[in-house]
Amino acid sequence: TLRYKVRDVNHKSKSAGKIGYITAHHKYVVQAYYQSVPKNKKITVIGTNGIHAYKNETLTRRAKSYKKGTHLRVKKIVKHNLTTRYQLSNGYYVTANKKLVIQGNY
């Protein structure tokens, strides 16, 4: 059975630096970032501290902040290195991290 070798990189956790294995079965392992634009082209901020919008897809030059619960309209998805970003209708860029945003209105 295929497995992923993982290491805990959270400095403050009890298991920091320890190595372990997790299954690579597609039912249990998913991408951390969205790979597509939502059907209704809307996302909702779910991060407790909100998220920041940036002027560049490299997430530099901070432009604006959005609080939790804010609904945003997406124009397209942009790939940057191994991750993805959403380009908003106003031209700013935000993360596509599933822990910080969710597709649709919630």
SVG drawing of the C-alpha trace seen along z (x, -y; Angstrom):
<svg xmlns="http://www.w3.org/2000/svg" viewBox="-24 -48 37 50">
<polyline fill="none" stroke="black" stroke-width="0.4" points="0.0,0.0 1.3,-3.4 2.1,-5.7 3.4,-9.3 6.3,-9.8 5.6,-13.0 7.3,-15.2 5.7,-17.5 6.9,-21.1 4.8,-22.8 7.5,-24.2 5.3,-24.4 3.6,-21.0 4.7,-18.0 5.5,-16.0 7.6,-18.7 10.3,-17.1 8.9,-13.6 8.4,-11.5 5.5,-9.3 3.5,-7.8 0.0,-8.4 -2.0,-6.6 -2.0,-7.9 -5.5,-6.6 -7.5,-9.2 -10.5,-9.0 -8.4,-10.3 -5.9,-12.7 -7.0,-15.8 -5.3,-19.0 -4.9,-21.8 -5.8,-24.4 -8.8,-24.7 -7.9,-23.9 -10.9,-25.3 -13.2,-28.3 -16.6,-27.7 -19.7,-27.4 -21.3,-30.5 -17.9,-32.4 -18.3,-33.3 -16.2,-32.4 -16.7,-33.1 -13.9,-33.9 -13.9,-31.3 -10.6,-32.0 -11.0,-33.2 -8.7,-36.2 -9.9,-36.9 -7.7,-37.1 -5.7,-39.8 -6.0,-40.7 -2.8,-41.6 -2.0,-43.4 0.2,-40.6 -0.2,-36.9 2.9,-36.4 0.9,-37.8 3.0,-40.9 1.8,-44.6 -1.1,-44.1 -4.1,-46.0 -7.1,-45.1 -8.3,-42.9 -11.5,-40.9 -13.2,-39.7 -14.6,-36.2 -18.0,-35.8 -17.2,-38.2 -18.5,-37.1 -16.1,-37.7 -16.6,-37.4 -13.9,-35.4 -12.7,-36.2 -10.3,-33.3 -7.8,-31.0 -4.0,-31.6 -1.3,-29.1 1.8,-30.3 4.6,-27.7 2.9,-24.7 -0.2,-26.6 -3.2,-28.5 -4.7,-31.9 -8.0,-33.4 -8.1,-36.6 -11.1,-38.7 -13.3,-40.8 -11.5,-43.9 -8.1,-42.6 -6.7,-41.7 -5.4,-38.2 -6.4,-36.0 -5.3,-32.6 -7.2,-29.5 -6.4,-27.6 -9.4,-25.5 -8.9,-26.4 -9.3,-30.1 -11.9,-30.3 -14.8,-28.1 -16.5,-28.0 -20.0,-29.4 -22.0,-31.6 -22.0,-30.5"/>
</svg>
